[in-house]
Amino acid sequence: MIDVDALLDAFRGALARASDLDALEQVRREHLSGSKSAMKVAFKDLKKIEPAERRSVAAALNAAKTTIEDAIESARTTIEQGAIAEQIEAEWQDLTLPSSAAPRAARHPITQVERHAMMMLRQLGFQAIDGPEVEHPYYCFDALNIPEHHPARDMQDTFWVNGGWLLRSHTTTVQARVLGGSIPFQPGQAKDTRPTPPFRVASIGRVYRNEAVDATHTAMFHQFEGIWVERGLTFAHLKGTLAFVARTLFGDEHRIRFKPKFYPYTEPSVGMDLSCGTCHREGTVDGKPCPACHGAGWVTVLGAGMIHPNVFAEFGYDPSEVSGIAFGLGTTRLGAQWGGVEAAATLYQQDLRVHHQLYRGRP
């Protein structure tokens, strides 16, 4: 006789002692699948049983085989889950702790504004050029209709260096060099040969002024200069270009306004104000004057105008034949407004709290 119950009892005892997958595999071979396993031996012994009892014993063996297979799979799942739980427990880390990995970097707000502004001006046909930061007074003043007695040439307003040169006080020096041909940019243009209209160029860079540093002024800051020279340009072209840049950068979050200004190298001249993003034209924050706009509710972000006839004449252009627009954006102030920073000077300081705030606000 084949004792199916004894066979199952022996299997259950061995299964209870199996604590890992290797031991479980050994139980499977000894009781189920091995050539000398209890189950295989029992099936071979069926031929020794009387035919009348063989059917019932075979059915009992098949049921026992199914029971053993299910028990082994169940035990396998339990052991695997237990191993995973042990690994999790051994490798557990508190994910709420500060990470030791370096945080992801982000572009500086001024760089963001410069790239966006240049991208938009390229849509209008402008090309980017560059000019020197250490400049000759001719390009910084004389060529731009600024005579020697003009206060901008005073040593208190300008940083002078050895040899009578200076740190440029505006990127309009690039305008002078372009009109004079010292920065060739047109195909086949020889050096010191003035370019042929129409042309549109823009320049980005640092400028320097000996100013008292406050929330909206620094001794070094960034400007974005653009000129467009062509026949038939009007003041409408200037306003349209400036409004396009401002509204594309800031959308409907800020309003713009134009106001009369004076610049020696443009006539007529205009300034453009941007509504303060800190106080939203209220002028106050928590009952105190807004530090970003000194309580005005507006921030002046650029100066512009039609290129002065004297500037054209200086470089041999006939003011009656061509006209031009010129504009200089203060990208430092634009970057502060774009990033929501109250004091523009903080953009040049090594205060990581400011830059972390900017990163979280604009990834």
C-alpha angles and dihedrals in degrees: 000000000000111000103212093177092055089048091054093045091053090049093049091051092051091045092054090056094051107102101167140028094265092055090045090053089052090053090050093053094045097047107024124013109018119105089243096035119134092249095050092047091050092052090050090052091056089089090063092059122092112265092240092060099033096086095054093044091049090051090051091049092050090050090048090049091053090048091051093048093050092046092051093050091047091050090048092054092048093050093047093049090047090052091051091049091050091049092049091050092049095046099037117138131182102247091192091070117100112275120248091211119103111260119248112267126234133201118262113260091241090053090048092052093046092051093046093047092048091047090054094045090051086061086060093049100264121145126206121244134167137221139190122280093209100065142181116247090239093067094037097047122352097053090047096059093261108134124205094263092057112117091232088073094056114116089234091064101037136051108233125196134196118298096033094286124127144199104264113257094203139013088242084096086078089056089055093048092048093050090046094048097238088125105049113202107153120090109270094005112149121219115272090017113120115238123251117245139274101063138136122199136169132194132196125198154114123291131189135217131168094239134144109261116239137143093296103024132066132171089238122035141147131262135186114213126194135175131184119192121187143122117281101014115156138188088266090066089054096049092044093052094048094045090049092053095045096046094045090052098044106017114197094332092091134036123217133213135184125222134180116268139171124235122163093223099050133054121214097022132195139185125213123215127199121210109252112260092203100056098015093230092309093111093217138077117197090346094307130102110276109256093211096059103016089244095303096112089223134075122209106229105169148012123214146155147146111304108263116251089232090060091051091047091050090063098039101262120137106237089205091058103042136029133189146190125222130188137175120200121201097227091183091063091039089052091050091051092043091051095040094242116156097207117042090203090069089068088072097044126093094239106136091193090069094048093045088054091050091048093052091047097047114020 
